[in-house]
Amino acid sequence: MKTIIVFLAFMTLVSSLPAQAPDFKVLTPQLDRFVRDITLVGRDKRTVRWLSLPRLEVVSSSPALKTFVEQSFASITQATGLATPGEGVFYVFTGTSREFANLEIAQRRQLKMVGGTGCMYWTNTDRSLREVLVYVKDSPKDTEELRQHHLFHNMLAGFGFMNNSPLFPDSTFGSNNAFDIKLSPLDHLVISFYNWK
């Protein structure tokens, strides 16, 4: 029942927007599948999201990557419509494994860097997000563009969009461009709706 109410509200929001290509004013099986693909996570297929604007904390030895993270965070939070600051923290780290081990959150939560890139999150009892850690390990073989791609997509995961869907190639959640680092009109719409209260 909740899903039906959510999608009816989604269709009300979509119908108030100017026409765009493709037309998202009609809930199609493809659009329904796309929303479910990117927003339902875990074995229980539930959503996680921020209920208020988290504080951004960036640790990076690269001024260019730090600027990229700050701009991406601003772009994503603008799409969410979240404006009221909360107590949550959104950590973003780029650097070495040794530097990762020295992070306050890594020490407090006894974390180890697993793989070269990732997103870890902790929720409240209502499954709202409380704390997120996005990380990209420094690797001499990775280009700046690839690092930005990993940061952007892991930051989206840190907002609750943890999966991809190939159904709309123009979307950053299923783009043919492996280094896509911007939100499409559909992405803006889904992110805005997803955080609607």
QUIRA-V314374 format. One line per field, one symbol per residue. ss: DSSP state (@ for helix, = for strand, . for the rest). phi: phi as a letter, one per 40 degrees, with the letter a starting at -180 (. if undefined). A space follows every 10 residues. Layout:
BEGIN
ss->???
phi->???
END
This chain:
BEGIN
ss->.@@@@@@@@@ @@@@@..... ........@@ @@@@@@@@@. =....=..=. ..======== ..@@@@@@@@ @@@@@@@@@@ ....====== =====.@@@@ @..@@@@@.. ......==== ===....=== =======... ...@@@@@@@ @@@@@@@... .......... .......... ....@@@@@@ @@@@...
phi->.ccccccccc ccccccccca bccbcbcbdc cdcdccdcbc bgccfbcbac caccccbbba cbdccccccc cccccccccc gcbccbccbb cbbbiccccd cccdccccbf cbcbgcaaab abbcccgccb abbbabccac ccccccccdc ccccccccbh bcbbaccbdc cccaccccbc baccdcddcc cccdccb
END
